[in-house]
Amino acid sequence: MQRDDFLWVEKYRPHKISDCVLPSDLSEPFSEFVEQGKVPNLILTGGPGTGKTTAARALCDETKTDYLMVNGSDEGRNIDTVRTTLNQFCSSISMTGNRKAIIMDEADYMNPDSVQPALRGFIEKFGNNVSFLFTCNYPNRIIDPIHSRCAVFDFTIPVNEKKKIGELYLKKCSEILGLNNIEYEKKVIAELIMKHFPDFRRVLNELQRYSVSGRIDTGILSSLEEVNIGELMSSLRGKKFSDVRKWANSNADSETTQIFRKLYDNLSSHLKPQAIPQAVLIIADYQYKSAFVADQEINLVACLTEIMVECDFK
C-alpha cells in the first residue's frame, strides 16, 4: 500500500478549491484564480494544518498547472540542491503548454542569506512562465524581496467564521468516517475539532489513529481533556525530574502551543514574583524552537527542566 493510500490527510486531500475548507476572504480570490486559469506568485501564511499546502496544490491541479513541490525544511535548505532542481524544472517545457509552478512548502525554514535570495533570482529569471508559491507559518522569516513579488494571503480564520469553518470540518470528518465504515458519535468528533482547531490536519490524523478499533465514541474523551498544569507545577517545585518527564510523555499528544500557554498563564500562581520574567523568557525561547525541532517532547522536557533549575517557586 502506498503512503498516499494509507494516510487520510493525503488520500482525502482536495484537488479543487471549491472542496477546500477556507474562509470567504480566501475562497473568493482563489476561486477567481481558477476562473482566470492562472496561478500568480503567492505567499500563503498561517498556522499548521490550516490548508495552505492543500490550497496551493488544488489551485495548480484545477488550473492544470504542472508543479514541483520543494520542502523548505528538507531539500529546500541546501542551496546547491535548490539551484539544480529548480533550474531543471524551470528550464523544461510544460507537459500541458500552460505555465508551471513551484510550491516551496515550509518556506520559512529556508536560509534567508543564501536560499531565499537565490529564489528571488529565479522569480526574476523565470517569472514569465513559472509561478512561485510559498507556504509558511511565519511570514516575517521570508525576505522582503520575495514579499514584494508575491500576493500574501493569511490563512488565519476570522473570529466571525470559526463556527462555520468548524461545521465544515465536522461535515468533512463525517464523510471520511462514513467512507471507511467507522462508527462514530458526532459529539466526540466535535470535541476533537474544538481541541485542535484550526489544525484540520491534526484532527484528521487523530481521527485515523482513534479509528483503528472501527468505532470512535466517548471512550476517547479522557485523552482530550485539558492539560493539567497543577500536577506539573508540583513536580517542578519539588524538582522531581522523573515525574516531569512522565508528565511530558503523558501529554505528548497535546498541542505544544497549548502547553506553553498554560505554563505562561499559571506562572504567577506558582513562582515567586522575581522569577516570573526569567520564566517568561525561557518559555518564549522554547516555544520559538518548537517550530524547528524534530522531537517536541524532548524540547518540552528541556524547557521544563530549565524552569525547574533556574526559577524560584513559592
N, C-alpha and C positions, 0 to 999 in steps of 0.2 A: 504493500500500500504506500502510495506516495505521501509525503508530508502534507501537501496541499489537500489531499483527500481525507487526512486524519484530523487536522486542526480545523475546528469550526470557524475560527476567525478568517481562515483562508478559503475554506470550502464555500462559505456563505458571504464572501466579500462582494459587495455590489459592483456591477460593471456599468451602471447608468447613474447619472447624477440624480435622477428622479427617485432612485431606490436608496440613496444615501440619507441618513438621518442628519439633517442640517437645519439650523435656524434660518428664518426667512431672509435675513440680511446676507446669508451665504448662498442659499439655494437659488435665489433670484439672479444674481450676477453669473453664477456658474451655469445656470440654465441658458442664459443669454450667450455664454461662450459656446455652448453646444449648438444653439440655433445658428450662430455665425460660422460654426465649423472651424474655429481656430483656437489655439491654446496660447495665451500670452505668457510672458515671463512673470512668475508668481513667487511670492514668499507666503507660505501658509504656516501660521504660528498658533500655538495653543498648547494646552496640557496633553499628556499622553492619553491615547485611546479615544480622542475626540473626532477622529475621522479625517485627519489631514492627508495621510498617505492614501487612504481609500478614495478620497475626493480627487486627488491628483491622478491616480490610476484610472478612475472611472471617466474623468474628463478626456484622458488620452484614448481610452477604449472607445468611448462614444463618438469621438471625432475621427476615429480611425487613424490616430497618430502613432507611428512607430516610436516606442520609447525605451530608454535604457535606465534601469534602476541602479543607483550607486549609493551605498550606505556610508554616511559620513563618519560613523563610529567604527567602521571596519576598514574596507579598502579605501574609503574616502579620506583617510588620514595620511596616506602615502602620496606624496606629490608626484613621484615617477609613475606610479600606477594610474593615478588620475589623468596625467598627461597622455599616457599611452592609450588607455581605454577610451577616453573622450575624443582623442584625435582620430582613432579608428572609426568610431561611431559617427562623429560629425562629418567626416570626410566621405563617408559612403552614401549611396543613393537610397532613399526610402523605397521600401517594397511597394507602397501604395501610391507613390508620387506626391504625397502630401508632405507637410512639414514634419519634422521629427522633434522629439522632446527628450530631455534628460531630467530625471527626477532625482535630486540629491536629497535622500532621506536622512533625517537627523543631521542636517547641515551645520547645526551649531557645534558639533563635535569637530568640525574640520579646522585645521590650523589657520588662524587669521593672518599669519605672517607669510605663509607660503601657498597653501592650497587655495584659500579664498581669493587672493589676488590673481592667481593663475586662472581661476574660474571667471573672474571679471574679464580677463583677456579672451577667453573662449566666447563669452557673450558678445564681445566686440567683433571677434573674427567670424563667428558662425551665426550671428543673430538674424541674418536674412532667411535662413531655412531651418534653424534649430531653436526651439523654445527651452527655457530653463526654469524648472520648478523646484523650489527649496522648501522642505518641511523642517520645522524647528520648534522646540519648546521655549527657547529664549532668543527672541529676535535681536536683542542687544549684542548677541555674540556673532551676528552677521555684519560684516564690514559695510560701511556707508556706500562705497562704490557699487556694491551689489544691490543694496536697498534702493538706490536711485534709479536702477534699471529694471525694477520689478514693481508690480502692484502687490500690496500687502493685504492679506485677509486674516483676521483674527478669529480663531475657532472657539473662543470663549463664549459660552452660551449666556445670552442676556437673561436677567432675572425673570422678566415677564414671559419668557418662553420655556423656562425649565419644566413646568408642568406638562406642556405639550410635547417636549422632547422626551421626557420620562415616559409618557404614554406611548410614544412611538417605539422607544426601546422595549417596553413591555410587549407590544404587538409583535415586534421582530423576534423577541425571545420565544414567545408563544408559538410562532410559526416554525421556528427551528426545532423546538422540542417536539412539536407535532410531527414534523418530517422524520424525526428519529424515534418516534413511538415512545417517548418518555412521558410518564405520568407526572403531573406537577400540580402544586397549589399556587394559584395566582398571587396570594399574599406573600409567599416565600420569594417568588421572583421579584416582586415589588420591593421587598426588604433588601434583596441583593443589589438591585439597581440603586436604591437610596444610599446604600453603604459606599458604593464605588463611583457614583455619579460624579462627573460625566464621562468616566473612563469605560466606554462600552466594550472595548477590547478585553479589559479585565473582567467585566461582567460575563462575557461570553466564555472566556477561559474558565472562570469559576463554575459556570453552568455545566460545561463539559466535564469538569472534574467531579462535580457532585452527581452527575447523571449516570455514572458507571453502574449503579445498582438498578437502573431502569425507572427510578422514581425520585422526585425532588419534593420533599414535604417538610413539615415543621421540625423534623429531627435535625436539620442543619442549622436552625436558627441560633443555637447556642454558640456556634462558631462565628456568627455575625454580630455578636454583642460588642458593645463599645469597649475600647481598650481600658483596662483597669490600671490607672496610674498610681492609685494609693498603695497597692501592693509593691509596685516598683520602687516608689519613693522610700518605703520602709526598708527595702533591701539595700538601696543606695546609702541611706542614713547609717545602717549597720555595717556598711562596707562588706556585704556578703556577695562576693563576686560570682560564686557558683549559682546563687539564686538569681542574680541579674542576668546571667547567661541563659538560665532556664526560662526566665520571663521573656527574654528577647526571642528565644526559639519558639515558645508557645504563641507568640504574637507575630510570627513571621509572615502570616497571611494578611495581616493588617496593612493598610496603606501607610508607608513611612511618613508621608507628609502629615497624616493624621496623628501619628505618634509624636512627632516633633512639635506639632501644635499643642497637643495635650500637655506635653512637658512644659512648654513655654507658659501655658495658661495656669499651671499649678506651681510655678516657682515660688511665688510669694507666700504660699501656704506651707512650704516645707523648708525653704532656705532662709538663712539669715540675710537681712537687707543688703549688707555689704557684699554678699556673694552673688546676688542676682545678676548684676551687669556681666560678670565673668561667665556665668551660666548661659546668658543670652548669646554671647559671642561664640561659645562652644557649640550651642545648638545651631546657630546660623551657619557656622563653618561646616558642620557635618551634613546639614540639610543641603548646602550647595554641593558638597561632594557626592551626595546620593544620586545626582544626575549623571555621574560618570562611573561609579564603582560597579564591579561585576557582581558582588555579593552584598546585598542590602543588610543582611543580618549581621555580618562582620562589621560593617560601617556603623550600624546602630549600637552594637556592643562597645565599639571603640568610643563612641560619643558618650554613652552612659558611664563607661569606666573613667573617662576624663572628668566628668561631672562628679563622680564618686570620690575621686582622688583630690581634685583641686578646689571643690566648693564646700563651704561650711553649712551644715544642716542645723535646724533648730533643735 
